[in-house]
Amino acid sequence: MEKPFTIFIVEDDPWYGQLLHYHLSLNEEDTVMLWNNGQECLNNMHLQPDVVTIDFSLPDISGDKLLARLRQRWPEIPVIIISAQSKITTAIELLKAGATEYLVKDDNTKDLLWNTIQKLRETSSLRERVKSLEEQLQSKYEFSKILKGHSAAIEGMFGLMEKAAQTPINVSITGETGTGKELVAKAIHMKSGRHKKPFVAVNMAAIPAELLESELFGHEKGAFTSAVARKIGKFEEANGGTLFLDEIGDLHPAIQAKLLRVLQERELQRVGGNGHIRLDVRLITATHKNLAAEVKNGNFREDLYYRVIGLPLALPPLRDRGNDVLFLAKHFVDEFCHEYHKAPLALHPAAQEKLQAYPYPGNVRELKTVVELATVLSNGLEIQPDDIVFAPAGHEAGFLDSEKTLREYTRVIVRHYLDKYQDSVPVVAQKLDVGKSTIYKMIQDGEV
């Protein structure tokens, strides 16, 4: 049950205290408690008030001393001072000492107090909402939700990811395309002490070599012809948080030297700049390459290798995860049935065998795409073997890495079957278990 908004009134004047108590109690959702002196307030702080109002002149302890004790022990609780003194200097001193508000006793005090508490209530509600959202976000990145499965290979990863999250050590993630390297990197960030700071991801292979230095380290206006304004680099964007450098094995040798210097000095200079910018960045890198082999072959600096290797995490390919294939497939089926408003589907035993027999060069990403298409193609209450369509022969290298839409993937698959069966629409419709009219319409619309 949600805790009511609780207000403490500390007032030694019985009449004035009852006046404030009555006025604030008009909001029946609030709990208002009246204390006659400072010690009574301190003795009852275990009740966790949301705001405390104190009279500046109390019989046992002065308002400024009570304020100091409240600030020291419960710094998050707002304190409102109510005083007969109208001296500006006194108000300024108390506000500097941590008072949230200073109100002078007069005919308007009770209304001003009401309005102040309403604002504090809104702030408190917003703070609780933010806290709830943060908790939800943290829960979203639970390791078992990121890496779904029960194989020994995956269970072993959770312990290493936990160690990575608890320390500031650099992390290097290796694994084939589609194993979830960026998801793991973000989960480690979200479980670390840096989770409130930025997580910045950069795909090194996707940025031309001539632009990479500016992208990572930023540049000053006029640093080169097209530098019409200052640019903040990815390192600065990630300051205080985590920088994820994906496909670091593809990093140009010239940039490797500059990256090494930044990691050693923990500072950088923007391109064309003279100032040094201090950095506090946790580095996580990923690659599908064998960096040790790249060092041996002279493609990757050895000194940089030892800087970035940190705690190595080797994500297993899906083909080495045993029954995780079926576990993930059933999860994706449920997910897509919900998304596409279809009745729940089961996997036919023969379909399960077909899924388990495939090597999945595209790993989890490929399995998800295959299951999505099977969910769409299926009729009845079960996904049949024919609903499961893998990458056409000769297309494995790039079929799933191109990140097409489902409709685009469907066109490729239908075109493949039409080529395979000499444009026989009845045969293709039978093989794909779809209506002939669907194939004819795609041909008529020029989609295949």
C-alpha positions as CSV (number, residue, x, y, z in Angstrom):
1,M,0.0,0.0,0.0
2,E,1.4,3.4,-0.9
3,K,2.7,5.5,2.0
4,P,0.6,8.7,2.6
5,F,2.3,12.1,2.3
6,T,3.4,12.9,5.8
7,I,3.9,16.4,7.2
8,F,5.5,17.2,10.6
9,I,4.6,20.5,12.2
10,V,7.0,21.6,15.0
11,E,5.3,24.5,16.9
12,D,5.4,25.3,20.6
13,D,2.4,27.7,20.4
14,P,-0.6,25.4,20.9
15,W,-3.1,27.7,19.2
16,Y,-0.9,28.4,16.1
17,G,0.1,24.8,15.9
18,Q,-3.6,23.7,15.9
19,L,-4.3,26.3,13.2
20,L,-1.6,24.9,10.9
21,H,-2.6,21.3,11.7
22,Y,-6.3,22.0,10.8
23,H,-5.5,23.8,7.6
24,L,-3.0,21.2,6.3
25,S,-5.3,18.4,7.3
26,L,-8.0,19.6,4.8
27,N,-6.3,17.4,2.3
28,E,-7.5,14.0,3.6
29,E,-4.8,12.1,1.7
30,D,-2.1,13.6,3.9
31,T,-1.0,12.6,7.4
32,V,-0.3,15.7,9.5
33,M,1.5,15.3,12.9
34,L,2.0,18.1,15.4
35,W,5.0,18.2,17.8
36,N,5.5,20.8,20.6
37,N,9.3,20.9,20.6
38,G,12.3,19.9,18.6
39,Q,13.2,16.7,20.6
40,E,9.7,15.3,19.9
41,C,10.3,15.8,16.2
42,L,13.7,14.1,16.3
43,N,12.3,11.2,18.4
44,N,9.7,10.5,15.7
45,M,11.8,10.8,12.5
46,H,11.5,7.1,12.1
47,L,8.0,7.8,10.8
48,Q,9.7,9.1,7.6
49,P,8.0,12.5,7.1
50,D,8.0,13.9,3.6
51,V,8.3,17.5,4.8
52,V,9.1,19.2,8.2
53,T,7.9,22.7,9.2
54,I,9.6,24.1,12.3
55,D,9.1,27.3,14.3
56,F,12.3,29.2,14.5
57,S,11.9,29.9,18.3
58,L,11.4,26.6,20.1
59,P,11.7,26.1,23.9
60,D,14.4,23.3,23.8
61,I,16.4,23.9,20.7
62,S,16.7,26.8,18.3
63,G,15.4,26.5,14.8
64,D,18.8,26.9,13.2
65,K,20.2,24.0,15.3
66,L,17.3,21.8,14.7
67,L,17.6,22.5,11.0
68,A,21.3,21.6,11.2
69,R,20.5,18.2,12.8
70,L,17.8,17.4,10.3
71,R,20.1,18.3,7.4
72,Q,22.9,16.1,8.8
73,R,20.8,13.0,9.4
74,W,18.0,13.3,6.8
75,P,19.4,15.6,4.0
76,E,16.7,14.5,1.6
77,I,13.7,15.7,3.6
78,P,12.6,19.3,2.9
79,V,12.5,21.7,5.9
80,I,10.4,24.8,6.0
81,I,11.2,27.5,8.6
82,I,8.3,29.5,10.0
83,S,9.3,32.5,12.1
84,A,8.1,35.8,13.6
85,Q,11.4,37.3,12.6
86,S,11.3,39.2,9.3
87,K,15.0,40.0,9.1
88,I,16.3,39.3,5.6
89,T,19.8,38.3,6.9
90,T,18.2,35.6,9.1
91,A,16.2,34.2,6.2
92,I,19.3,34.2,3.9
93,E,21.4,32.4,6.6
94,L,18.8,29.7,7.1
95,L,18.3,29.2,3.3
96,K,22.1,28.9,2.9
97,A,22.1,26.3,5.8
98,G,19.7,24.1,3.8
99,A,16.2,25.3,4.6
100,T,13.8,24.7,1.7
101,E,11.7,27.8,2.4
102,Y,11.5,30.6,5.0
103,L,8.0,31.9,5.9
104,V,7.2,34.9,8.1
105,K,4.3,34.5,10.5
106,D,1.4,36.6,9.4
107,D,-2.2,36.3,8.2
108,N,-1.1,34.7,4.9
109,T,1.3,32.1,6.4
110,K,-1.1,29.2,6.3
111,D,-1.9,29.7,2.6
112,L,1.7,30.2,1.7
113,L,2.6,27.0,3.6
114,W,-0.2,25.1,1.8
115,N,1.1,26.2,-1.6
116,T,4.7,25.4,-0.7
117,I,3.8,21.9,0.4
118,Q,1.8,21.3,-2.8
119,K,4.8,22.1,-4.8
120,L,6.9,19.8,-2.6
121,R,4.3,17.1,-3.0
122,E,4.6,17.4,-6.8
123,T,8.4,17.3,-6.6
124,S,8.2,14.2,-4.3
125,S,5.8,12.5,-6.7
126,L,8.1,13.2,-9.7
127,R,11.1,12.0,-7.7
128,E,9.3,8.7,-6.9
129,R,8.2,8.4,-10.5
130,V,11.8,8.8,-11.7
131,K,13.0,6.3,-9.1
132,S,10.4,3.8,-10.3
133,L,11.4,4.3,-13.9
134,E,15.0,3.8,-13.0
135,E,14.1,0.6,-11.2
136,Q,12.1,-0.6,-14.2
137,L,15.0,0.3,-16.5
138,Q,17.5,-1.6,-14.2
139,S,15.2,-4.6,-14.3
140,K,15.0,-4.5,-18.1
141,Y,18.7,-5.0,-18.2
142,E,18.8,-8.0,-15.8
143,F,21.5,-10.3,-17.2
144,S,19.0,-13.2,-17.5
145,K,16.7,-11.0,-19.6
146,I,19.5,-10.0,-21.9
147,L,21.0,-13.4,-22.4
148,K,18.1,-15.8,-22.4
149,G,18.9,-19.4,-22.0
150,H,19.9,-22.1,-19.5
151,S,22.9,-23.7,-21.1
152,A,26.1,-24.0,-19.1
153,A,27.8,-21.6,-21.6
154,I,25.3,-18.9,-20.8
155,E,25.0,-19.5,-17.1
156,G,28.8,-19.1,-16.9
157,M,28.5,-15.6,-18.5
158,F,26.3,-14.2,-15.8
159,G,29.0,-14.5,-13.1
160,L,31.6,-12.7,-15.3
161,M,29.1,-10.0,-16.3
162,E,28.4,-9.4,-12.6
163,K,32.1,-9.0,-11.8
164,A,32.3,-6.6,-14.8
165,A,29.4,-4.5,-13.4
166,Q,30.9,-4.3,-9.9
167,T,34.3,-3.0,-11.0
168,P,35.5,-0.2,-13.3
169,I,37.8,-2.5,-15.2
170,N,37.7,-2.3,-19.0
171,V,35.8,-5.1,-20.7
172,S,36.4,-6.7,-24.1
173,I,33.6,-8.8,-25.6
174,T,34.2,-11.3,-28.4
175,G,31.7,-13.3,-30.3
176,E,30.3,-13.9,-33.7
177,T,27.8,-11.5,-35.4
178,G,24.4,-11.7,-33.8
179,T,25.5,-13.0,-30.4
180,G,24.4,-9.8,-28.6
181,K,27.6,-8.0,-27.8
182,E,26.1,-4.5,-27.6
183,L,23.2,-5.8,-25.5
184,V,25.7,-7.3,-23.0
185,A,27.8,-4.1,-23.0
186,K,24.7,-2.0,-22.2
187,A,23.5,-4.4,-19.5
188,I,26.9,-4.2,-17.8
189,H,26.7,-0.4,-17.9
190,M,23.1,-0.4,-16.5
191,K,24.2,-2.6,-13.6
192,S,27.3,-0.5,-12.8
193,G,27.7,2.6,-10.7
194,R,27.7,4.6,-13.9
195,H,24.1,3.7,-14.9
196,K,22.9,7.3,-14.5
197,K,25.5,8.6,-16.8
198,P,25.6,8.2,-20.7
199,F,26.1,4.9,-22.5
200,V,27.6,5.8,-25.9
201,A,28.0,3.2,-28.6
202,V,30.2,3.6,-31.7
203,N,30.5,1.1,-34.5
204,M,34.1,1.5,-35.7
205,A,33.6,-0.4,-38.9
206,A,30.8,1.9,-40.0
207,I,32.8,5.2,-39.9
208,P,35.2,6.1,-42.6
209,A,38.8,6.2,-41.4
210,E,39.2,9.9,-42.3
211,L,36.2,10.9,-40.1
212,L,36.9,8.5,-37.2
213,E,39.3,10.8,-35.3
214,S,36.9,13.7,-35.2
215,E,34.0,11.3,-34.3
216,L,35.9,9.9,-31.3
217,F,37.7,13.0,-30.1
218,G,35.8,15.9,-31.5
219,H,37.1,19.0,-33.3
220,E,37.3,22.7,-33.0
221,K,35.7,25.2,-35.4
222,G,38.0,25.7,-38.4
223,A,40.1,22.6,-37.6
224,F,39.5,21.6,-41.3
225,T,37.6,22.8,-44.3
226,S,34.2,21.4,-43.3
227,A,34.5,22.1,-39.6
228,V,32.1,25.0,-39.4
229,A,31.4,24.5,-35.7
230,R,32.9,22.8,-32.7
231,K,32.0,19.1,-32.4
232,I,32.0,17.1,-29.2
233,G,33.4,13.7,-29.7
234,K,32.1,10.4,-28.4
235,F,34.6,10.3,-25.6
236,E,33.3,13.6,-24.2
237,E,29.7,12.5,-24.7
238,A,30.4,9.4,-22.6
239,N,32.3,11.3,-19.8
240,G,31.3,9.9,-16.5
241,G,29.7,6.9,-18.2
242,T,30.6,4.1,-20.6
243,L,31.9,4.2,-24.1
244,F,31.3,1.1,-26.2
245,L,33.6,0.7,-29.2
246,D,32.1,-2.0,-31.4
247,E,34.3,-3.8,-33.9
248,I,37.5,-2.3,-32.5
249,G,39.4,-4.9,-34.5
250,D,38.7,-2.8,-37.6
251,L,40.3,0.3,-36.1
252,H,42.7,2.1,-38.5
253,P,46.4,1.9,-37.3
254,A,46.7,5.7,-37.2
255,I,43.8,6.0,-34.8
256,Q,45.0,3.1,-32.7
257,A,48.0,5.2,-31.6
258,K,45.8,8.2,-30.7
259,L,43.3,5.9,-28.8
260,L,46.2,4.5,-26.8
261,R,47.4,7.9,-25.8
262,V,43.9,8.9,-24.7
263,L,43.5,5.8,-22.6
264,Q,47.0,6.2,-21.0
265,E,46.6,9.9,-20.2
266,R,42.9,9.9,-19.5
267,E,42.6,13.1,-21.4
268,L,42.2,14.3,-25.0
269,Q,42.6,17.2,-27.3
270,R,40.0,17.9,-29.9
271,V,41.2,18.0,-33.4
272,G,42.6,21.5,-34.0
273,G,42.4,22.3,-30.3
274,N,45.1,23.1,-27.7
275,G,43.2,22.5,-24.5
276,H,43.3,19.2,-22.6
277,I,40.0,17.7,-21.5
278,R,40.0,15.3,-18.6
279,L,38.1,12.1,-19.0
280,D,36.4,9.6,-16.7
281,V,35.2,7.0,-19.1
282,R,34.7,3.3,-18.6
283,L,35.6,1.5,-21.9
284,I,33.9,-1.6,-23.2
285,T,35.0,-3.0,-26.6
286,A,33.7,-5.7,-28.9
287,T,34.9,-7.5,-31.9
288,H,34.1,-10.6,-33.9
289,K,37.9,-11.0,-34.7
290,N,40.6,-12.7,-32.7
291,L,42.5,-9.7,-31.4
292,A,45.4,-11.8,-30.2
293,A,45.8,-13.1,-33.8
294,E,45.5,-9.6,-35.1
295,V,48.3,-8.5,-32.9
296,K,50.5,-11.4,-34.1
297,N,49.7,-10.5,-37.7
298,G,50.7,-6.9,-37.1
299,N,47.2,-5.5,-37.6
300,F,46.6,-4.4,-34.0
301,R,49.0,-2.7,-31.6
302,E,50.1,-4.9,-28.8
303,D,50.3,-2.1,-26.3
304,L,46.7,-1.1,-27.1
305,Y,45.6,-4.7,-26.9
306,Y,46.7,-4.9,-23.3
307,R,44.9,-1.6,-22.5
308,V,41.6,-2.7,-23.8
309,I,41.5,-6.4,-23.0
310,G,40.6,-5.9,-19.4
311,L,38.0,-8.6,-18.4
312,P,37.4,-10.7,-21.5
313,L,33.9,-12.0,-22.2
314,A,33.6,-14.6,-25.0
315,L,29.9,-14.9,-26.0
316,P,29.2,-18.5,-27.3
317,P,27.7,-19.0,-30.7
318,L,24.1,-20.3,-30.7
319,R,25.2,-23.6,-32.2
320,D,27.1,-24.3,-29.0
321,R,24.2,-23.6,-26.7
322,G,22.3,-26.9,-27.0
323,N,18.6,-26.6,-26.0
324,D,18.8,-22.8,-25.8
325,V,17.8,-22.8,-29.5
326,L,14.3,-24.2,-28.6
327,F,14.1,-22.1,-25.4
328,L,14.7,-18.9,-27.5
329,A,12.5,-20.0,-30.4
330,K,9.5,-20.5,-28.1
331,H,10.2,-17.1,-26.5
332,F,10.3,-15.4,-29.9
333,V,7.1,-17.2,-31.0
334,D,5.2,-15.9,-28.0
335,E,6.7,-12.5,-28.5
336,F,5.6,-12.3,-32.2
337,C,2.2,-13.9,-31.6
338,H,1.5,-11.1,-29.1
339,E,2.9,-8.4,-31.4
340,Y,1.0,-9.6,-34.5
341,H,-2.2,-10.3,-32.6
342,K,-2.1,-14.0,-33.5
343,A,-3.4,-16.9,-31.4
344,P,-0.7,-18.7,-29.3
345,L,1.4,-21.1,-31.5
346,A,3.2,-24.2,-30.6
347,L,6.2,-25.7,-32.3
348,H,5.6,-29.0,-34.1
349,P,8.1,-31.6,-33.0
350,A,9.4,-31.8,-36.5
351,A,9.8,-28.0,-36.6
352,Q,11.8,-28.3,-33.3
353,E,14.1,-30.8,-34.9
354,K,14.6,-28.6,-37.9
355,L,15.4,-25.6,-35.7
356,Q,18.0,-27.6,-33.7
357,A,19.7,-29.1,-36.7
358,Y,20.6,-25.7,-38.3
359,P,24.0,-24.1,-37.5
360,Y,22.8,-20.5,-37.3
361,P,25.7,-18.5,-38.8
362,G,23.8,-15.4,-37.9
363,N,23.3,-16.6,-34.3
364,V,20.4,-15.3,-32.1
365,R,19.6,-12.5,-34.5
366,E,19.1,-15.0,-37.3
367,L,17.0,-17.3,-35.2
368,K,14.7,-14.4,-34.3
369,T,14.3,-13.5,-37.9
370,V,13.5,-17.1,-38.9
371,V,11.0,-17.4,-36.1
372,E,9.3,-14.1,-37.0
373,L,8.8,-15.3,-40.6
374,A,7.6,-18.7,-39.4
375,T,5.0,-17.0,-37.1
376,V,3.7,-15.0,-40.0
377,L,3.6,-17.9,-42.5
378,S,2.0,-20.4,-40.1
379,N,-1.6,-21.6,-40.3
380,G,-3.4,-23.4,-37.5
381,L,-2.2,-23.8,-34.0
382,E,1.3,-25.1,-34.7
383,I,4.4,-23.9,-36.6
384,Q,5.2,-26.6,-39.1
385,P,8.6,-27.5,-40.6
386,D,7.7,-25.9,-43.9
387,D,7.1,-22.6,-42.1
388,I,10.7,-22.4,-41.1
389,V,12.8,-20.9,-43.9
390,F,16.5,-20.4,-43.5
391,A,18.8,-18.2,-45.7
392,P,18.7,-19.4,-49.3
393,A,21.7,-21.3,-50.5
394,G,24.6,-19.0,-51.5
395,H,23.2,-16.1,-49.5
396,E,24.3,-17.0,-46.0
397,A,27.1,-14.5,-45.8
398,G,24.9,-11.4,-46.0
399,F,21.2,-12.5,-46.0
400,L,20.5,-11.6,-42.4
401,D,23.2,-9.0,-41.8
402,S,21.6,-6.6,-44.2
403,E,18.8,-5.9,-41.7
404,K,15.9,-5.8,-44.2
405,T,12.3,-5.4,-43.2
406,L,10.2,-8.5,-42.9
407,R,8.5,-7.6,-46.2
408,E,11.8,-7.3,-47.9
409,Y,13.0,-10.6,-46.5
410,T,9.7,-12.2,-47.7
411,R,10.4,-10.9,-51.3
412,V,13.9,-12.4,-51.3
413,I,12.5,-15.8,-50.1
414,V,9.6,-15.9,-52.6
415,R,11.9,-14.9,-55.4
416,H,14.4,-17.6,-54.4
417,Y,11.6,-20.3,-54.5
418,L,10.3,-19.0,-57.8
419,D,13.7,-19.3,-59.3
420,K,14.2,-22.7,-57.8
421,Y,10.9,-24.1,-59.2
422,Q,10.8,-22.4,-62.6
423,D,8.3,-19.7,-61.6
424,S,5.6,-22.3,-60.8
425,V,3.3,-20.4,-58.5
426,P,1.3,-23.5,-57.4
427,V,4.5,-25.3,-56.3
428,V,5.9,-22.2,-54.5
429,A,2.7,-21.6,-52.8
430,Q,2.6,-25.2,-51.6
431,K,6.3,-25.1,-50.5
432,L,5.8,-21.9,-48.5
433,D,2.3,-22.9,-47.3
434,V,0.7,-19.6,-48.5
435,G,-2.2,-18.9,-50.8
436,K,-1.4,-18.8,-54.6
437,S,-3.2,-15.4,-54.7
438,T,-0.5,-14.0,-52.4
439,I,2.3,-15.0,-54.8
440,Y,0.4,-13.8,-57.9
441,K,-0.3,-10.5,-56.2
442,M,3.4,-10.0,-55.4
443,I,4.3,-10.8,-59.0
444,Q,1.6,-8.4,-60.3
445,D,2.8,-5.6,-58.0
446,G,6.4,-6.1,-59.2
447,E,7.6,-7.1,-55.7
448,V,9.3,-10.3,-56.9
